[in-house]
Amino acid sequence: MQSKNIIEETIYKALLQDGYELIDLIIQHQGSKELLQFFVDKEGGISLNDCELLTKKIDSVLTMEDLVDGAYILEVSSPGIKRVLKKPEHFKRFVGERACIYLKTPLEKRGRFTGLIESANDNNFVLDDGTNKFTFAYSDVKKANLDPVTEF
């Protein structure tokens, strides 16, 4: 199997041509096969038909580019309401939304911060936890997700 980065880059480019964005790729071992989970989005959101269409497209790209050795399981879905935030563009798009941030190295003895994304640029973003405002460089973030408050 090619590296995760090569698979992501190849699929990202292939989907971008049709107006889709690859948000995340998770690769896990499932017995003798690899499970490849692609999380994809587009303006206006992803439908079940989009997932079906993209499953066929991603499968053909994986095969044509010989990116995966042997049998694999392919899943394509939307990023969901707790979508991952990986790129500066993601943070910029969700300014004003609540997010949960995990740092590579703790700050003030904390490794996890939750709050509103107040602003974002190409190098860092500001998170307001209701008491304090923190500026984080993207390179310091281990993992970030939207963390919406859902009411029932």
Steps between C-alpha positions, in 0.01 A plus 500: 500500500616849420542740791191666646629838379530381139150348509356819653673726250395291199136466608485867608599610148261254333201618708582870472439482124132424573456758778554263795752533780670211676482598867661196659621146436520233767674170423452203734578129484193275471633146511693440178356813335548872541197716581523837325251757632477816290317800646391733222311828482379754246318830499149426627594165656523138392208276405472122489516523119826697530646226721399232249649697208820577691543138612517398132731790410740443794506125434594557136774751594643264763509222238631707207775661710579166672484666844391198706643149492254214530140508617358799687174630641397845380264734688403851392294730723445858604723640773199526735418768757822437695708535186875509521679832448837451335581796278497877553211514251292277730555729798424808290177344372379425852580828676226551760451124548591299810803272471700259714878523463762249618856631516822311430655660809286618798455872558447613860481128594210451258509290187134550404315826435137556403354831385394715208733556209520878516730556203736311271771585251758300306730450803280476811155536649346648815280287726278666761409260783263750662760612754820540300609535141781276377697531178617168361734432212366223274832318545427469876166323445495122528128466418207739456129443447186707494317450829146629447256523788207280404164540666219248493 
